Amino acid sequence: MRRLGWMLATALALVLPAGCAPAPSGVPAAAAPSAPGRLPAARQAAKPVVVSYPARGHGDWLVAAGSARTAGRAGPLLRYRVLVETDIRGVGTGAFADAVTRILADPRGWTAGGTLRLRRVGPGQRYDFTIFLATPRTRDRLCGSGADAYTSCRSGDRVVLNVARWIKGVPRYGSALAVYRQYMVNHEVGHRLGHGHERCPGRGAPAPVMQQQTLGLHGCRANAWPYRAGRRYAGRSGAYADPVPPPDRGVRRPG
């Protein structure tokens, strides 16, 4: 994989999958004997992946490979690429890109209305916008205005996801981290597609995906999707004057 400098538009990188050599043909792989009283290795609990990132990264990037999958059945095709800042450890570039692609291809997502299609492209291919997973202060540099090292943003053709929110979510969200990740992808991509902020339609109702759920739900319930039951779900245009929490200081790698 090749490191990218700050001039992203001309950079390339390769993602090479790691693998294991197969057993010789016709020779079954021998299982290692288990120690008395211990579980076989395959049944032992896997060690959790340790994620770390600095508050301020170097602005170098890994570019995910493209995907053959096109989300949506009709409409103009928008191509996006996915970049992960190299200072982020424990979040695989391919795994993150695949998670983003699954979210954008979901039948509740932005392509549900039949008005556009989305496809992830790889290094050297033409693209319409870029989705970044960035450290908090790199997020500020990419966003240009509204520097807070806490939220995510969209600036022009840059959809910038703050790794701090991808890993930690937000307090009092009222739903799982996986739901918050779906929300942050759909919210920021929604801005790239031309949608502005919206307000909670009423206490107990699902929050519109274009509501700033990171900063508060205002009586609504967490909701990650722009379409519900096959129909576009939205609230009144507008935003709240919610305070932004303090900047994220990063997560150090143990040891």
C-alpha positions as CSV (number, residue, x, y, z in Angstrom):
1,M,0.0,0.0,0.0
2,R,1.3,3.4,-0.9
3,R,1.2,6.4,1.3
4,L,-0.5,9.4,-0.1
5,G,0.6,13.0,0.5
6,W,-1.8,15.9,1.0
7,M,-2.4,16.4,-2.8
8,L,-4.9,13.6,-2.9
9,A,-6.2,14.2,-6.4
10,T,-3.1,12.8,-8.1
11,A,-2.1,10.1,-5.6
12,L,-2.5,6.3,-5.9
13,A,-2.3,3.5,-3.4
14,L,-2.6,-0.3,-3.5
15,V,-4.3,-2.4,-1.0
16,L,-2.9,-5.9,-0.9
17,P,-4.8,-8.6,1.0
18,A,-2.9,-10.7,3.5
19,G,-3.4,-14.5,3.4
20,C,-2.0,-17.9,4.5
21,A,-0.4,-20.5,2.4
22,P,-2.7,-23.6,1.9
23,A,-1.8,-27.1,2.9
24,P,-0.1,-29.2,0.2
25,S,-2.6,-30.8,-2.2
26,G,-3.9,-34.2,-0.9
27,V,-2.4,-33.8,2.5
28,P,-4.8,-33.0,5.3
29,A,-3.7,-30.3,7.7
30,A,-2.9,-31.8,11.1
31,A,-4.6,-30.4,14.1
32,A,-2.3,-29.3,16.9
33,P,-2.9,-31.3,20.1
34,S,-4.7,-29.5,22.8
35,A,-3.3,-29.2,26.3
36,P,-5.3,-31.1,28.9
37,G,-8.1,-28.9,30.3
38,R,-7.7,-26.2,27.6
39,L,-10.0,-25.3,24.7
40,P,-8.6,-25.8,21.2
41,A,-7.3,-22.6,19.7
42,A,-10.2,-22.2,17.3
43,R,-12.6,-22.1,20.3
44,Q,-10.7,-19.7,22.4
45,A,-12.0,-16.1,22.5
46,A,-10.3,-13.8,19.9
47,K,-8.4,-10.9,21.3
48,P,-10.2,-7.6,20.8
49,V,-8.8,-5.3,18.1
50,V,-7.1,-2.3,19.7
51,V,-7.9,1.0,17.9
52,S,-5.7,4.0,18.4
53,Y,-5.3,7.4,16.7
54,P,-3.7,10.8,17.6
55,A,-5.7,14.0,17.9
56,R,-3.7,15.3,14.9
57,G,-2.7,13.0,12.1
58,H,-0.1,13.6,9.3
59,G,-2.6,13.9,6.4
60,D,-1.3,10.8,4.6
61,W,-3.9,8.3,3.3
62,L,-4.6,4.7,2.3
63,V,-7.1,4.3,-0.6
64,A,-9.5,1.5,-0.5
65,A,-10.0,-0.8,-3.5
66,G,-13.0,-0.3,-5.7
67,S,-16.2,-2.4,-5.6
68,A,-18.0,-4.0,-8.4
69,R,-21.3,-3.4,-6.7
70,T,-23.5,-0.5,-7.8
71,A,-26.2,0.7,-5.3
72,G,-29.5,1.9,-6.8
73,R,-31.6,0.9,-9.8
74,A,-31.9,4.1,-11.7
75,G,-30.7,7.7,-12.0
76,P,-27.3,9.3,-12.5
77,L,-24.2,7.4,-11.3
78,L,-22.1,9.0,-8.6
79,R,-18.7,7.5,-8.0
80,Y,-17.0,7.8,-4.6
81,R,-13.7,6.7,-3.2
82,V,-12.8,5.9,0.5
83,L,-9.6,7.0,2.2
84,V,-8.4,6.2,5.7
85,E,-5.7,8.3,7.4
86,T,-2.6,6.3,8.0
87,D,-2.3,7.4,11.7
88,I,-5.4,5.4,12.5
89,R,-4.5,2.0,13.8
90,G,-6.8,-1.0,14.2
91,V,-9.3,0.1,11.5
92,G,-8.6,-1.7,8.3
93,T,-9.0,0.3,5.1
94,G,-10.9,-2.4,3.3
95,A,-13.1,-3.2,6.3
96,F,-14.1,0.4,6.8
97,A,-14.7,0.9,3.0
98,D,-16.9,-2.2,3.0
99,A,-18.9,-0.9,6.0
100,V,-19.5,2.4,4.2
101,T,-20.5,0.6,1.0
102,R,-23.0,-1.6,2.8
103,I,-24.6,1.4,4.4
104,L,-24.9,3.3,1.1
105,A,-26.3,0.2,-0.6
106,D,-28.9,-0.5,2.0
107,P,-32.5,-0.4,0.6
108,R,-33.3,2.3,3.2
109,G,-30.5,4.5,2.0
110,W,-30.2,7.4,-0.4
111,T,-30.7,5.2,-3.5
112,A,-34.1,4.0,-2.4
113,G,-35.9,6.7,-4.3
114,G,-34.6,5.5,-7.7
115,T,-33.1,9.0,-8.4
116,L,-29.4,8.1,-8.2
117,R,-26.9,5.3,-8.1
118,L,-23.7,5.0,-6.1
119,R,-20.5,3.0,-6.7
120,R,-17.2,2.9,-4.9
121,V,-14.1,3.2,-7.1
122,G,-10.5,2.5,-6.4
123,P,-7.1,4.2,-6.9
124,G,-6.6,6.0,-10.2
125,Q,-10.3,5.8,-11.2
126,R,-12.5,8.8,-11.8
127,Y,-14.6,9.9,-8.8
128,D,-17.3,12.5,-7.9
129,F,-16.6,12.7,-4.2
130,T,-14.3,11.2,-1.5
131,I,-15.3,9.8,1.9
132,F,-12.5,10.3,4.5
133,L,-11.9,8.6,7.8
134,A,-9.8,11.3,9.5
135,T,-8.3,12.1,12.9
136,P,-10.0,15.0,14.7
137,R,-7.6,17.8,13.7
138,T,-7.2,16.5,10.2
139,R,-11.0,16.6,10.1
140,D,-10.7,20.4,10.9
141,R,-8.2,20.9,8.0
142,L,-10.4,19.1,5.5
143,C,-13.6,20.8,6.6
144,G,-12.2,24.3,6.4
145,S,-14.7,26.0,8.6
146,G,-16.4,25.1,11.9
147,A,-13.2,23.5,13.3
148,D,-14.2,21.6,16.4
149,A,-12.3,18.2,16.3
150,Y,-15.5,16.6,17.4
151,T,-18.1,16.4,14.7
152,S,-17.9,15.1,11.1
153,C,-18.6,17.3,8.1
154,R,-19.0,17.8,4.4
155,S,-17.0,20.4,2.5
156,G,-17.5,20.4,-1.3
157,D,-16.7,17.0,-2.6
158,R,-15.2,15.9,0.7
159,V,-17.3,13.8,3.1
160,V,-15.2,13.8,6.3
161,L,-16.0,11.2,9.0
162,N,-14.3,11.8,12.3
163,V,-12.7,8.6,13.5
164,A,-13.4,9.6,17.1
165,R,-17.2,9.4,16.4
166,W,-16.8,6.2,14.3
167,I,-15.1,4.5,17.3
168,K,-16.8,6.2,20.3
169,G,-20.2,7.3,19.0
170,V,-21.8,10.0,21.1
171,P,-23.3,9.9,24.6
172,R,-27.0,9.6,25.2
173,Y,-27.7,8.5,21.6
174,G,-30.1,5.8,22.7
175,S,-29.0,3.2,20.2
176,A,-26.1,0.9,19.3
177,L,-22.8,2.2,17.9
178,A,-23.6,0.4,14.6
179,V,-26.7,2.6,14.2
180,Y,-24.8,5.7,14.9
181,R,-22.2,4.8,12.2
182,Q,-25.0,4.3,9.7
183,Y,-26.4,7.7,10.7
184,M,-23.0,9.5,10.3
185,V,-22.4,8.1,6.9
186,N,-25.9,8.8,5.6
187,H,-26.0,12.3,7.2
188,E,-22.7,13.5,5.7
189,V,-23.3,11.9,2.3
190,G,-26.8,13.5,2.4
191,H,-25.1,16.9,2.5
192,R,-23.0,16.0,-0.5
193,L,-26.3,15.1,-2.3
194,G,-27.7,18.5,-1.5
195,H,-29.7,18.0,1.6
196,G,-29.6,20.5,4.5
197,H,-30.3,20.2,8.2
198,E,-33.7,19.3,9.5
199,R,-35.5,19.4,12.8
200,C,-37.3,16.8,15.0
201,P,-40.9,16.4,13.8
202,G,-42.2,15.6,17.3
203,R,-41.5,14.0,20.6
204,G,-41.1,10.2,20.2
205,A,-40.8,10.3,16.5
206,P,-37.8,9.0,14.6
207,A,-35.2,11.7,14.0
208,P,-34.7,12.7,10.4
209,V,-31.3,11.5,9.1
210,M,-30.5,15.2,8.3
211,Q,-31.1,16.2,11.9
212,Q,-27.8,16.9,13.8
213,Q,-28.2,13.8,15.9
214,T,-24.6,14.0,17.0
215,L,-25.4,17.0,19.1
216,G,-28.9,16.2,20.3
217,L,-32.2,14.4,19.6
218,H,-34.6,17.0,20.9
219,G,-37.2,14.4,21.9
220,C,-36.8,12.3,18.8
221,R,-35.5,8.7,18.6
222,A,-32.3,7.8,16.9
223,N,-32.7,7.0,13.2
224,A,-30.0,6.3,10.6
225,W,-32.0,6.1,7.4
226,P,-33.5,8.6,4.9
227,Y,-36.2,6.2,3.8
228,R,-38.6,4.4,6.1
229,A,-41.2,1.9,4.7
230,G,-40.1,2.8,1.2
231,R,-40.8,6.5,1.6
232,R,-38.6,9.5,2.1
233,Y,-38.6,10.5,5.8
234,A,-37.8,14.1,6.6
235,G,-38.5,17.0,9.0
236,R,-38.8,20.7,8.7
237,S,-35.7,22.5,7.5
238,G,-33.6,24.0,10.2
239,A,-31.0,23.3,12.9
240,Y,-30.7,23.7,16.7
241,A,-28.2,25.9,18.5
242,D,-26.7,22.9,20.4
243,P,-23.2,23.4,21.9
244,V,-20.4,21.2,20.5
245,P,-18.5,19.1,23.1
246,P,-14.8,19.7,23.7
247,P,-12.3,18.5,21.0
248,D,-11.4,14.9,21.0
249,R,-7.8,14.2,22.2
250,G,-7.3,10.9,20.4
251,V,-6.7,7.4,21.8
252,R,-3.2,6.2,22.6
253,R,-2.1,2.7,21.8
254,P,-1.5,0.7,25.0
255,G,2.1,0.2,26.0
